[in-house]
Amino acid sequence: MNTKAITILIADDDEDDRLLAQDALAESRVLNKLHCVEDGVELLEYLNREGQYQDKCSSPRPDLILLDLNMPRKDGREALKEIKENPNLKGIPVVILTTSKQEEDKIKGYNLGAASYITKPVNFEGLVELMKVLGKYWIEFVEFPVSNDD
């Protein structure tokens, strides 16, 4: 079983949700390195190592992206489409973690290449439980290819 720490990138415009996710991951004792961005524009800058994200030590390539759909500037749907159209990025698993329960968002998310679609739990305990399950699945069970992080 793999227990290597993975790099998780959260893209969510809600600061409270980002902080809750960080706290929930810490509380769930999941081994990970967590980085956060606030919208789809920043997400793509991070992934393409542009602007403030040029240093690969402080902005490592994520093993997993947790993506909110409803964000300003560039929403999660647009960002997901760009990620999955980019040959250098399309292999990164993207889990949509959103408040949207719209069937069309689920269909579009999967059609664009999302690995999973999860509706955000309404309370912190639910989020901790979700992070435990996500962590167990993505960290202990999923096998990632060795990244050369070019």
DOMIMI-418558 format. One record per atom (N, C-alpha, C, O, CB): atom name; residue in one letter; x, z, y. Coordinates in steps of 0.2 Angstrom, whole numbers, padded with zeros to 4 digits. Glycine has a CB too. Example, Ala and Ser with C-alpha at 12.3 -4.5 7.8 and 13.67 -1.06 7.14 Angstrom:
BEGIN
   seti   kolvo      px      pz      py
      N       A    0066    0039   -0028
     CA       A    0062    0039   -0022
      C       A    0066    0039   -0016
      O       A    0071    0042   -0017
     CB       A    0057    0045   -0022
      N       S    0064    0035   -0011
     CA       S    0068    0036   -0005
      C       S    0064    0039    0000
      O       S    0067    0040    0006
     CB       S    0070    0029   -0003
***
This chain:
BEGIN
   seti   kolvo      px      pz      py
      N       M    0004    0000   -0006
     CA       M    0000    0000    0000
      C       M    0004    0000    0006
      O       M    0009    0004    0007
     CB       M   -0005    0006    0000
      N       N    0003   -0004    0011
     CA       N    0006   -0005    0017
      C       N    0004    0001    0022
      O       N   -0002    0002    0023
     CB       N    0005   -0012    0020
      N       T    0009    0004    0025
     CA       T    0008    0009    0030
      C       T    0012    0008    0036
      O       T    0013    0013    0040
     CB       T    0009    0016    0027
      N       K    0014    0002    0037
     CA       K    0018    0001    0043
      C       K    0014    0001    0049
      O       K    0008   -0001    0049
     CB       K    0021   -0006    0043
      N       A    0016    0004    0055
     CA       A    0012    0004    0061
      C       A    0011   -0003    0063
      O       A    0016   -0008    0063
     CB       A    0016    0008    0066
      N       I    0005   -0005    0066
     CA       I    0004   -0012    0068
      C       I    0003   -0011    0076
      O       I    0001   -0006    0078
     CB       I   -0002   -0015    0065
      N       T    0004   -0017    0079
     CA       T    0002   -0017    0086
      C       T   -0005   -0019    0088
      O       T   -0007   -0025    0085
     CB       T    0008   -0022    0090
      N       I   -0009   -0015    0091
     CA       I   -0016   -0017    0092
      C       I   -0016   -0018    0100
      O       I   -0014   -0014    0104
     CB       I   -0020   -0011    0090
      N       L   -0019   -0023    0102
     CA       L   -0021   -0025    0109
      C       L   -0028   -0025    0110
      O       L   -0032   -0028    0107
     CB       L   -0018   -0032    0111
      N       I   -0030   -0020    0115
     CA       I   -0037   -0020    0116
      C       I   -0038   -0023    0123
      O       I   -0035   -0022    0128
     CB       I   -0039   -0012    0117
      N       A   -0043   -0028    0123
     CA       A   -0045   -0031    0129
      C       A   -0053   -0029    0131
      O       A   -0057   -0031    0128
     CB       A   -0045   -0039    0128
      N       D   -0053   -0025    0136
     CA       D   -0059   -0022    0138
      C       D   -0059   -0020    0145
      O       D   -0054   -0017    0147
     CB       D   -0061   -0016    0134
      N       D   -0064   -0022    0149
     CA       D   -0064   -0021    0156
      C       D   -0066   -0014    0158
      O       D   -0065   -0012    0164
     CB       D   -0069   -0026    0160
      N       D   -0069   -0010    0153
     CA       D   -0072   -0004    0155
      C       D   -0066    0002    0153
      O       D   -0064    0003    0147
     CB       D   -0078   -0002    0150
      N       E   -0063    0005    0159
     CA       E   -0058    0009    0158
      C       E   -0060    0015    0153
      O       E   -0056    0017    0149
     CB       E   -0056    0012    0164
      N       D   -0066    0018    0154
     CA       D   -0068    0023    0149
      C       D   -0068    0021    0142
      O       D   -0066    0025    0138
     CB       D   -0075    0025    0151
      N       D   -0070    0015    0141
     CA       D   -0070    0012    0134
      C       D   -0063    0012    0131
      O       D   -0062    0013    0125
     CB       D   -0074    0005    0133
      N       R   -0058    0009    0135
     CA       R   -0051    0009    0133
      C       R   -0048    0016    0132
      O       R   -0045    0016    0127
     CB       R   -0047    0005    0139
      N       L   -0050    0020    0136
     CA       L   -0047    0027    0135
      C       L   -0050    0030    0129
      O       L   -0047    0034    0125
     CB       L   -0049    0032    0141
      N       L   -0057    0029    0128
     CA       L   -0060    0032    0122
      C       L   -0057    0029    0116
      O       L   -0056    0032    0111
     CB       L   -0068    0030    0122
      N       A   -0056    0022    0116
     CA       A   -0053    0019    0110
      C       A   -0046    0022    0109
      O       A   -0044    0023    0103
     CB       A   -0052    0011    0111
      N       Q   -0042    0023    0114
     CA       Q   -0035    0026    0113
      C       Q   -0036    0033    0110
      O       Q   -0032    0034    0105
     CB       Q   -0032    0026    0120
      N       D   -0040    0037    0113
     CA       D   -0041    0044    0110
      C       D   -0044    0044    0103
      O       D   -0042    0047    0099
     CB       D   -0046    0048    0115
      N       A   -0049    0039    0102
     CA       A   -0051    0038    0095
      C       A   -0046    0036    0090
      O       A   -0046    0039    0084
     CB       A   -0057    0033    0095
      N       L   -0042    0032    0092
     CA       L   -0036    0030    0087
      C       L   -0031    0036    0086
      O       L   -0029    0037    0080
     CB       L   -0032    0024    0090
      N       A   -0030    0039    0091
     CA       A   -0025    0045    0091
      C       A   -0029    0050    0086
      O       A   -0026    0053    0082
     CB       A   -0024    0048    0098
      N       E   -0035    0052    0087
     CA       E   -0039    0056    0083
      C       E   -0039    0054    0076
      O       E   -0039    0059    0072
     CB       E   -0046    0057    0086
      N       S   -0040    0048    0075
     CA       S   -0041    0045    0068
      C       S   -0034    0045    0064
      O       S   -0034    0044    0058
     CB       S   -0044    0038    0068
      N       R   -0029    0047    0068
     CA       R   -0022    0047    0065
      C       R   -0020    0041    0062
      O       R   -0016    0041    0057
     CB       R   -0021    0053    0060
      N       V   -0022    0035    0065
     CA       V   -0020    0029    0063
      C       V   -0013    0027    0066
      O       V   -0012    0028    0072
     CB       V   -0025    0024    0065
      N       L   -0008    0025    0061
     CA       L   -0002    0023    0064
      C       L   -0003    0016    0068
      O       L   -0005    0011    0065
     CB       L    0003    0022    0058
      N       N   -0001    0016    0074
     CA       N   -0002    0010    0078
      C       N    0002    0011    0085
      O       N    0004    0016    0087
     CB       N   -0009    0008    0079
      N       K    0003    0005    0087
     CA       K    0006    0004    0094
      C       K    0000    0001    0098
      O       K   -0002   -0004    0096
     CB       K    0013    0001    0095
      N       L   -0002    0004    0103
     CA       L   -0008    0002    0107
      C       L   -0007   -0001    0114
      O       L   -0003    0003    0117
     CB       L   -0014    0007    0107
      N       H   -0009   -0007    0115
     CA       H   -0008   -0009    0122
      C       H   -0015   -0011    0124
      O       H   -0019   -0013    0120
     CB       H   -0003   -0015    0122
      N       C   -0016   -0011    0131
     CA       C   -0023   -0013    0134
      C       C   -0022   -0018    0139
      O       C   -0017   -0018    0143
     CB       C   -0026   -0006    0136
      N       V   -0027   -0022    0140
     CA       V   -0028   -0027    0145
      C       V   -0035   -0026    0148
      O       V   -0040   -0024    0144
     CB       V   -0026   -0034    0143
      N       E   -0037   -0029    0154
     CA       E   -0043   -0027    0157
      C       E   -0048   -0033    0157
      O       E   -0054   -0032    0158
     CB       E   -0042   -0025    0164
      N       D   -0046   -0039    0155
     CA       D   -0050   -0045    0155
      C       D   -0047   -0051    0151
      O       D   -0041   -0050    0149
     CB       D   -0052   -0047    0162
      N       G   -0050   -0056    0151
     CA       G   -0048   -0062    0147
      C       G   -0042   -0065    0150
      O       G   -0038   -0068    0146
     CB       G   -0053   -0067    0146
      N       V   -0042   -0065    0157
     CA       V   -0036   -0068    0160
      C       V   -0030   -0064    0158
      O       V   -0024   -0067    0156
     CB       V   -0037   -0068    0168
      N       E   -0030   -0058    0159
     CA       E   -0024   -0053    0157
      C       E   -0023   -0054    0150
      O       E   -0017   -0054    0148
     CB       E   -0026   -0046    0159
      N       L   -0028   -0054    0145
     CA       L   -0026   -0055    0138
      C       L   -0022   -0061    0137
      O       L   -0017   -0061    0133
     CB       L   -0033   -0056    0134
      N       L   -0024   -0067    0140
     CA       L   -0020   -0073    0139
      C       L   -0013   -0073    0142
      O       L   -0008   -0076    0139
     CB       L   -0024   -0079    0141
      N       E   -0013   -0069    0148
     CA       E   -0006   -0068    0151
      C       E   -0002   -0064    0146
      O       E    0004   -0066    0145
     CB       E   -0007   -0065    0158
      N       Y   -0004   -0059    0143
     CA       Y   -0001   -0055    0138
      C       Y    0002   -0059    0132
      O       Y    0007   -0059    0131
     CB       Y   -0005   -0049    0136
      N       L   -0003   -0063    0129
     CA       L   -0002   -0066    0123
      C       L    0003   -0072    0125
      O       L    0007   -0074    0120
     CB       L   -0008   -0069    0120
      N       N    0003   -0075    0131
     CA       N    0008   -0080    0132
      C       N    0014   -0078    0136
      O       N    0018   -0082    0138
     CB       N    0004   -0086    0137
      N       R    0015   -0072    0136
     CA       R    0020   -0068    0140
      C       R    0021   -0071    0147
      O       R    0027   -0074    0149
     CB       R    0027   -0070    0136
      N       E    0016   -0071    0151
     CA       E    0016   -0073    0158
      C       E    0016   -0067    0162
      O       E    0013   -0062    0160
     CB       E    0011   -0078    0159
      N       G    0018   -0068    0169
     CA       G    0018   -0062    0174
      C       G    0021   -0056    0171
      O       G    0027   -0056    0169
     CB       G    0010   -0061    0175
      N       Q    0017   -0050    0172
     CA       Q    0020   -0044    0170
      C       Q    0021   -0043    0163
      O       Q    0024   -0038    0161
     CB       Q    0015   -0039    0173
      N       Y    0019   -0048    0159
     CA       Y    0020   -0047    0151
      C       Y    0026   -0051    0148
      O       Y    0026   -0053    0142
     CB       Y    0014   -0049    0148
      N       Q    0031   -0053    0152
     CA       Q    0036   -0057    0150
      C       Q    0041   -0054    0145
      O       Q    0044   -0057    0141
     CB       Q    0040   -0060    0156
      N       D    0041   -0047    0145
     CA       D    0046   -0043    0141
      C       D    0043   -0042    0134
      O       D    0038   -0038    0134
     CB       D    0048   -0037    0145
      N       K    0046   -0045    0129
     CA       K    0043   -0044    0122
      C       K    0044   -0037    0120
      O       K    0040   -0035    0115
     CB       K    0046   -0049    0118
      N       C    0048   -0033    0123
     CA       C    0048   -0026    0120
      C       C    0043   -0022    0123
      O       C    0040   -0017    0119
     CB       C    0055   -0023    0123
      N       S    0041   -0023    0129
     CA       S    0035   -0019    0132
      C       S    0028   -0022    0131
      O       S    0023   -0019    0132
     CB       S    0036   -0018    0140
      N       S    0029   -0028    0129
     CA       S    0022   -0032    0128
      C       S    0023   -0036    0121
      O       S    0023   -0042    0121
     CB       S    0021   -0037    0133
      N       P    0024   -0032    0115
     CA       P    0025   -0035    0109
      C       P    0019   -0039    0107
      O       P    0013   -0038    0108
     CB       P    0027   -0030    0104
      N       R    0020   -0044    0103
     CA       R    0015   -0048    0100
      C       R    0010   -0044    0096
      O       R    0013   -0040    0091
     CB       R    0017   -0054    0095
      N       P    0004   -0044    0097
     CA       P   -0001   -0040    0093
      C       P   -0002   -0042    0086
      O       P   -0002   -0048    0085
     CB       P   -0008   -0039    0097
      N       D   -0003   -0037    0082
     CA       D   -0005   -0039    0075
      C       D   -0013   -0040    0074
      O       D   -0015   -0043    0070
     CB       D   -0003   -0034    0070
      N       L   -0016   -0037    0079
     CA       L   -0023   -0036    0079
      C       L   -0026   -0036    0086
      O       L   -0023   -0032    0090
     CB       L   -0026   -0030    0075
      N       I   -0031   -0040    0088
     CA       I   -0034   -0039    0095
      C       I   -0041   -0036    0094
      O       I   -0045   -0039    0090
     CB       I   -0034   -0046    0098
      N       L   -0043   -0031    0098
     CA       L   -0050   -0029    0098
      C       L   -0052   -0031    0105
      O       L   -0050   -0030    0110
     CB       L   -0050   -0021    0098
      N       L   -0057   -0036    0105
     CA       L   -0060   -0040    0110
      C       L   -0067   -0038    0112
      O       L   -0071   -0038    0108
     CB       L   -0059   -0047    0109
      N       D   -0068   -0036    0119
     CA       D   -0074   -0035    0121
      C       D   -0077   -0042    0124
      O       D   -0072   -0046    0126
     CB       D   -0074   -0030    0128
      N       L   -0083   -0043    0123
     CA       L   -0086   -0050    0125
      C       L   -0087   -0050    0133
      O       L   -0085   -0055    0136
     CB       L   -0092   -0052    0122
      N       N   -0090   -0045    0136
     CA       N   -0092   -0045    0143
      C       N   -0087   -0043    0147
      O       N   -0087   -0037    0149
     CB       N   -0099   -0042    0143
      N       M   -0083   -0047    0150
     CA       M   -0078   -0045    0155
      C       M   -0078   -0050    0161
      O       M   -0080   -0056    0160
     CB       M   -0071   -0045    0151
      N       P   -0075   -0047    0166
     CA       P   -0075   -0052    0172
      C       P   -0069   -0057    0172
      O       P   -0065   -0057    0167
     CB       P   -0074   -0048    0179
      N       R   -0069   -0062    0176
     CA       R   -0064   -0067    0177
      C       R   -0064   -0072    0171
      O       R   -0066   -0078    0172
     CB       R   -0057   -0064    0177
      N       K   -0063   -0070    0165
     CA       K   -0063   -0074    0159
      C       K   -0066   -0069    0153
      O       K   -0063   -0064    0152
     CB       K   -0056   -0077    0157
      N       D   -0072   -0071    0151
     CA       D   -0075   -0066    0146
      C       D   -0072   -0067    0139
      O       D   -0068   -0072    0138
     CB       D   -0083   -0067    0146
      N       G   -0074   -0063    0134
     CA       G   -0071   -0063    0128
      C       G   -0072   -0069    0124
      O       G   -0068   -0071    0120
     CB       G   -0074   -0057    0124
      N       R   -0078   -0072    0125
     CA       R   -0079   -0079    0122
      C       R   -0074   -0084    0124
      O       R   -0072   -0088    0119
     CB       R   -0087   -0081    0123
      N       E   -0073   -0085    0130
     CA       E   -0068   -0090    0133
      C       E   -0061   -0088    0130
      O       E   -0058   -0093    0128
     CB       E   -0068   -0090    0140
      N       A   -0059   -0082    0130
     CA       A   -0053   -0080    0128
      C       A   -0052   -0081    0121
      O       A   -0047   -0084    0119
     CB       A   -0052   -0072    0130
      N       L   -0057   -0080    0117
     CA       L   -0056   -0081    0110
      C       L   -0056   -0088    0108
      O       L   -0052   -0090    0104
     CB       L   -0063   -0078    0106
      N       K   -0059   -0092    0112
     CA       K   -0059   -0100    0111
      C       K   -0052   -0102    0112
      O       K   -0049   -0106    0108
     CB       K   -0064   -0103    0115
      N       E   -0049   -0099    0118
     CA       E   -0042   -0102    0119
      C       E   -0037   -0099    0114
      O       E   -0032   -0103    0113
     CB       E   -0040   -0099    0126
      N       I   -0038   -0093    0112
     CA       I   -0033   -0090    0107
      C       I   -0033   -0094    0101
      O       I   -0028   -0096    0098
     CB       I   -0035   -0083    0105
      N       K   -0039   -0096    0098
     CA       K   -0040   -0099    0092
      C       K   -0038   -0107    0092
      O       K   -0037   -0110    0087
     CB       K   -0047   -0099    0089
      N       E   -0038   -0109    0099
     CA       E   -0036   -0116    0100
      C       E   -0028   -0117    0100
      O       E   -0025   -0122    0100
     CB       E   -0039   -0119    0106
      N       N   -0025   -0111    0101
     CA       N   -0017   -0111    0102
      C       N   -0014   -0110    0096
      O       N   -0015   -0105    0093
     CB       N   -0015   -0106    0107
      N       P   -0010   -0115    0094
     CA       P   -0006   -0115    0087
      C       P   -0002   -0108    0086
      O       P   -0001   -0106    0081
     CB       P   -0002   -0121    0086
      N       N    0001   -0106    0092
     CA       N    0005   -0100    0092
      C       N    0001   -0094    0091
      O       N    0004   -0088    0090
     CB       N    0010   -0100    0098
      N       L   -0005   -0094    0093
     CA       L   -0009   -0088    0093
      C       L   -0015   -0087    0088
      O       L   -0017   -0082    0087
     CB       L   -0012   -0087    0100
      N       K   -0017   -0093    0086
     CA       K   -0023   -0093    0081
      C       K   -0023   -0089    0075
      O       K   -0028   -0087    0072
     CB       K   -0024   -0100    0080
      N       G   -0017   -0087    0073
     CA       G   -0016   -0083    0067
      C       G   -0017   -0075    0068
      O       G   -0017   -0072    0063
     CB       G   -0009   -0084    0064
      N       I   -0017   -0073    0075
     CA       I   -0019   -0066    0076
      C       I   -0026   -0065    0075
      O       I   -0030   -0068    0078
     CB       I   -0017   -0065    0083
      N       P   -0027   -0060    0070
     CA       P   -0034   -0058    0069
      C       P   -0038   -0055    0075
      O       P   -0035   -0051    0079
     CB       P   -0035   -0053    0063
      N       V   -0044   -0057    0077
     CA       V   -0047   -0054    0083
      C       V   -0054   -0051    0080
      O       V   -0058   -0054    0077
     CB       V   -0049   -0060    0088
      N       V   -0055   -0045    0082
     CA       V   -0061   -0041    0080
      C       V   -0065   -0040    0087
      O       V   -0062   -0037    0091
     CB       V   -0059   -0034    0077
      N       I   -0071   -0043    0087
     CA       I   -0075   -0042    0093
      C       I   -0078   -0035    0092
      O       I   -0081   -0034    0087
     CB       I   -0080   -0048    0093
      N       L   -0077   -0031    0098
     CA       L   -0079   -0025    0098
      C       L   -0083   -0024    0105
      O       L   -0080   -0023    0110
     CB       L   -0073   -0019    0098
      N       T   -0089   -0025    0104
     CA       T   -0093   -0026    0110
      C       T   -0100   -0022    0110
      O       T   -0102   -0019    0105
     CB       T   -0095   -0033    0111
      N       T   -0103   -0021    0116
     CA       T   -0110   -0018    0116
      C       T   -0115   -0023    0114
      O       T   -0121   -0021    0113
     CB       T   -0111   -0015    0123
      N       S   -0114   -0030    0115
     CA       S   -0119   -0035    0113
      C       S   -0121   -0035    0106
      O       S   -0117   -0035    0102
     CB       S   -0116   -0042    0115
      N       K   -0128   -0035    0106
     CA       K   -0131   -0036    0099
      C       K   -0134   -0042    0098
      O       K   -0138   -0044    0094
     CB       K   -0136   -0030    0098
      N       Q   -0133   -0047    0103
     CA       Q   -0136   -0054    0103
      C       Q   -0134   -0058    0097
      O       Q   -0128   -0058    0095
     CB       Q   -0134   -0057    0109
      N       E   -0138   -0060    0093
     CA       E   -0137   -0064    0087
      C       E   -0133   -0070    0089
      O       E   -0128   -0072    0085
     CB       E   -0143   -0067    0084
      N       E   -0134   -0073    0095
     CA       E   -0130   -0079    0097
      C       E   -0123   -0078    0098
      O       E   -0118   -0082    0097
     CB       E   -0133   -0083    0103
      N       D   -0121   -0071    0101
     CA       D   -0114   -0069    0102
      C       D   -0111   -0068    0095
      O       D   -0105   -0070    0094
     CB       D   -0114   -0063    0106
      N       K   -0115   -0066    0090
     CA       K   -0112   -0065    0083
      C       K   -0110   -0072    0080
      O       K   -0104   -0073    0078
     CB       K   -0117   -0061    0079
      N       I   -0115   -0076    0081
     CA       I   -0114   -0083    0078
      C       I   -0108   -0087    0081
      O       I   -0103   -0089    0078
     CB       I   -0120   -0087    0078
      N       K   -0108   -0086    0088
     CA       K   -0103   -0090    0092
      C       K   -0096   -0086    0090
      O       K   -0091   -0090    0090
     CB       K   -0104   -0089    0099
      N       G   -0096   -0080    0090
     CA       G   -0089   -0076    0089
      C       G   -0086   -0078    0082
      O       G   -0080   -0080    0082
     CB       G   -0091   -0069    0089
      N       Y   -0090   -0079    0077
     CA       Y   -0088   -0081    0070
      C       Y   -0086   -0088    0070
      O       Y   -0081   -0090    0067
     CB       Y   -0093   -0079    0065
      N       N   -0090   -0092    0074
     CA       N   -0088   -0099    0074
      C       N   -0082   -0101    0078
      O       N   -0078   -0105    0076
     CB       N   -0094   -0103    0077
      N       L   -0080   -0096    0083
     CA       L   -0074   -0097    0086
      C       L   -0068   -0094    0083
      O       L   -0062   -0095    0085
     CB       L   -0075   -0094    0093
      N       G   -0069   -0091    0077
     CA       G   -0064   -0088    0073
      C       G   -0063   -0081    0073
      O       G   -0057   -0079    0071
     CB       G   -0058   -0092    0075
      N       A   -0067   -0077    0075
     CA       A   -0067   -0070    0075
      C       A   -0066   -0067    0068
      O       A   -0070   -0070    0063
     CB       A   -0072   -0066    0079
      N       A   -0062   -0062    0066
     CA       A   -0061   -0060    0060
      C       A   -0067   -0055    0058
      O       A   -0069   -0055    0052
     CB       A   -0055   -0056    0059
      N       S   -0070   -0052    0063
     CA       S   -0076   -0047    0062
      C       S   -0079   -0046    0069
      O       S   -0077   -0048    0074
     CB       S   -0073   -0040    0060
      N       Y   -0086   -0044    0068
     CA       Y   -0090   -0043    0074
      C       Y   -0093   -0036    0074
      O       Y   -0096   -0035    0069
     CB       Y   -0095   -0048    0075
      N       I   -0091   -0031    0078
     CA       I   -0093   -0024    0078
      C       I   -0096   -0022    0084
      O       I   -0094   -0023    0089
     CB       I   -0087   -0020    0076
      N       T   -0102   -0019    0084
     CA       T   -0106   -0017    0089
      C       T   -0103   -0010    0091
      O       T   -0102   -0005    0086
     CB       T   -0113   -0016    0089
      N       K   -0101   -0008    0097
     CA       K   -0098   -0002    0099
      C       K   -0102    0004    0097
      O       K   -0108    0004    0099
     CB       K   -0096   -0002    0106
      N       P   -0099    0009    0094
     CA       P   -0104    0015    0093
      C       P   -0105    0018    0100
      O       P   -0102    0017    0105
     CB       P   -0100    0020    0088
      N       V   -0111    0022    0100
     CA       V   -0113    0025    0106
      C       V   -0110    0031    0108
      O       V   -0111    0033    0114
     CB       V   -0121    0026    0105
      N       N   -0107    0035    0103
     CA       N   -0103    0041    0105
      C       N   -0096    0041    0102
      O       N   -0094    0037    0098
     CB       N   -0107    0047    0102
      N       F   -0093    0046    0105
     CA       F   -0085    0047    0103
      C       F   -0084    0048    0095
      O       F   -0080    0045    0093
     CB       F   -0082    0053    0107
      N       E   -0089    0052    0092
     CA       E   -0088    0053    0085
      C       E   -0088    0047    0081
      O       E   -0085    0045    0076
     CB       E   -0093    0058    0083
      N       G   -0093    0042    0083
     CA       G   -0094    0036    0080
      C       G   -0088    0031    0081
      O       G   -0086    0028    0076
     CB       G   -0100    0033    0083
      N       L   -0085    0032    0087
     CA       L   -0079    0028    0088
      C       L   -0073    0030    0084
      O       L   -0069    0026    0082
     CB       L   -0078    0028    0096
      N       V   -0072    0037    0084
     CA       V   -0067    0039    0080
      C       V   -0068    0037    0072
      O       V   -0063    0035    0069
     CB       V   -0067    0047    0080
      N       E   -0074    0037    0070
     CA       E   -0075    0035    0063
      C       E   -0074    0028    0062
      O       E   -0071    0026    0057
     CB       E   -0082    0037    0061
      N       L   -0076    0024    0067
     CA       L   -0074    0017    0067
      C       L   -0067    0015    0067
      O       L   -0065    0011    0063
     CB       L   -0078    0013    0073
      N       M   -0063    0019    0071
     CA       M   -0056    0018    0072
      C       M   -0053    0020    0065
      O       M   -0048    0017    0063
     CB       M   -0053    0022    0078
      N       K   -0055    0025    0062
     CA       K   -0052    0027    0055
      C       K   -0053    0021    0050
      O       K   -0048    0020    0047
     CB       K   -0056    0033    0053
      N       V   -0059    0019    0050
     CA       V   -0061    0013    0045
      C       V   -0057    0007    0047
      O       V   -0054    0004    0043
     CB       V   -0068    0012    0045
      N       L   -0057    0005    0053
     CA       L   -0053   -0001    0056
      C       L   -0045    0000    0054
      O       L   -0042   -0004    0051
     CB       L   -0054   -0002    0063
      N       G   -0043    0006    0055
     CA       G   -0036    0008    0054
      C       G   -0034    0007    0047
      O       G   -0029    0004    0045
     CB       G   -0034    0015    0057
      N       K   -0039    0010    0043
     CA       K   -0037    0010    0035
      C       K   -0037    0003    0033
      O       K   -0033    0001    0029
     CB       K   -0043    0014    0032
      N       Y   -0042   -0001    0035
     CA       Y   -0042   -0008    0033
      C       Y   -0037   -0012    0035
      O       Y   -0033   -0015    0031
     CB       Y   -0049   -0011    0035
      N       W   -0036   -0012    0042
     CA       W   -0031   -0017    0045
      C       W   -0023   -0014    0044
      O       W   -0019   -0018    0044
     CB       W   -0032   -0017    0052
      N       I   -0022   -0008    0043
     CA       I   -0016   -0005    0042
      C       I   -0014   -0004    0035
      O       I   -0008   -0006    0033
     CB       I   -0015    0001    0046
      N       E   -0018   -0001    0031
     CA       E   -0016    0000    0024
      C       E   -0018   -0006    0019
      O       E   -0014   -0006    0014
     CB       E   -0020    0006    0022
      N       F   -0023   -0010    0021
     CA       F   -0025   -0015    0016
      C       F   -0023   -0022    0017
      O       F   -0021   -0026    0013
     CB       F   -0032   -0014    0015
      N       V   -0023   -0024    0024
     CA       V   -0022   -0030    0026
      C       V   -0014   -0032    0026
      O       V   -0010   -0027    0028
     CB       V   -0025   -0032    0033
      N       E   -0012   -0037    0023
     CA       E   -0005   -0039    0023
      C       E   -0004   -0044    0028
      O       E   -0007   -0050    0028
     CB       E   -0003   -0041    0016
      N       F    0000   -0043    0033
     CA       F    0002   -0048    0039
      C       F    0008   -0051    0037
      O       F    0013   -0049    0034
     CB       F    0002   -0044    0045
      N       P    0009   -0058    0039
     CA       P    0015   -0061    0038
      C       P    0020   -0058    0043
      O       P    0019   -0055    0048
     CB       P    0014   -0069    0040
      N       V    0027   -0058    0041
     CA       V    0032   -0055    0045
      C       V    0032   -0059    0051
      O       V    0033   -0066    0051
     CB       V    0039   -0056    0041
      N       S    0032   -0056    0057
     CA       S    0032   -0059    0063
      C       S    0039   -0060    0066
      O       S    0043   -0055    0065
     CB       S    0028   -0055    0068
      N       N    0040   -0066    0068
     CA       N    0047   -0067    0071
      C       N    0047   -0066    0079
      O       N    0052   -0066    0082
     CB       N    0050   -0074    0070
      N       D    0041   -0065    0081
     CA       D    0039   -0063    0088
      C       D    0044   -0067    0093
      O       D    0047   -0064    0097
     CB       D    0041   -0055    0089
      N       D    0043   -0073    0093
     CA       D    0047   -0078    0097
      C       D    0044   -0078    0104
      O       D    0046   -0081    0108
     CB       D    0048   -0084    0095
***
